[in-house]
Amino acid sequence: MELTPGQKQRLNELDIFAEYEQAGEREFPSAEERDEYFRQVEKKLVDLNRERLKDLTGEKFLPELRRLEADLRDVLLELGFTEVTTPIRLARGHLEKMGIDEDHPLWQQVYWLEGGDYCLRPMHAPHLYSVLGRFDKTLEQPISIFEVGTCFRKETGGRRHLSEFNMLNLVELGPVKEPEERLQDIIAAVMEGLELDYELLEEDSHVYGQTFDVEIKGMEIASGAVGPHELDEPWEISDSWAGLGLGLERLIMAREGMKNITRVGRSLIYQDGGRLNV
């Protein structure tokens, strides 16, 4: 016999690193042996969750999400980037200037606000384009800016997607090197600053066409692109640029070896990987 549905659900809720992902398929010769196995595993996982919560409140004081944000900020400031802050509310027209209309796959993932003229930003790019275009009229190149903050998409769910997630986006207008070379240098500096090994792969995207994706342990955690690009013209940008978008929760998930992204995102159930109601 197998674990009961309730037992499977309980282990799934507590299993931080998916060590017992296949436990639901295990068969036991008797109910007594099944229940004893469940008790032992549950106790181990409860203790592990409690230890993570104790570490957070007794030693770390900041969850990995905030620590990563601070580390990334330090690396980029050292590289000469300037942090900017833009609204979470995004105008419909700015989204359309990105080529995202009712026929675009991303359109259905947008959280529209009442009236339909504004939405919760699904990405930082439109506002960064706007800021960059204005900076370019008053500042000398290279102009290097970044923003880190929450974005929103109606994702289909799964263990690697959140409807509310944190992104870091950076862009350098008029890089001193060829855009692709500069982008690779930035990626290398960020990964080195975080002490992470990574792979760089060329892929296709719905918005920018060819992208340079960063993978850690087989999971995509960032995607970069270079310009000039056909999307630049509506923002009155004509020079070369290098840009990168990085998902903070995904990076933590890959680095920590977790299988469920909800553990590291904004949550009322989990904090820093540990389940609250253990």
Order of alpha helices (4+ residues) and beta strands (2+ residues): alpha-alpha-alpha-beta-beta-alpha-beta-beta-alpha-beta-beta-alpha-beta-beta-beta-beta-alpha-beta-beta
